[in-house]
């Protein structure tokens, strides 16, 4: 579905929308303004409020409660993203569509959303609007992707090493610096 909607899209900008996310009415307008600040910005998202059953995440230890811009150099941004708390709200940013299309393929694997963010960082920076315009609803549960790796029909490598294909994708990308590739192994 993610690939389908991207392929059907037209225009200069694109964003995915998840069913458990909520946006303030000015989310798109505020993020669209970000692209005028710096030509290196390839994606923009606002601060994100994380909720679990209506409770703000700062009160809950198992949910990340800080978002962050990725406005440094390529390697620094990739490492910051890979080692940050495990929320991928960056994936739901407003993107320059042409950059995003260069980084998405049709292979499906655990943590593909992380791979897409890492690959887009080769082309530029992720801005963060300094307002809470986006809310994510989290439930404490295992990700469906990890559970699907355990289903019959999954490859043995995916059952034993659920992040194998993510690592393979990162190592195959020639534009990602070697140091970042090595640092992504523990992830």
Protein Blocks (a to p, Z undefined) as FASTA:
>chain_A
ZZmmmmmpgcjbdcdddfkbccdfklmmmmmmmmmmpmkbcbdcddddddeehiafklpm
kbcfbdcddfbcfklmmmmmmmmccbffklmpccdfklmmmmpcfbdcehklmmmmmmmm
mnmccdddfbdfbdcdddddddfklmmmmpghiafklmmmmmlmmmmmmmmmmklcfklm
mmmmmZZ
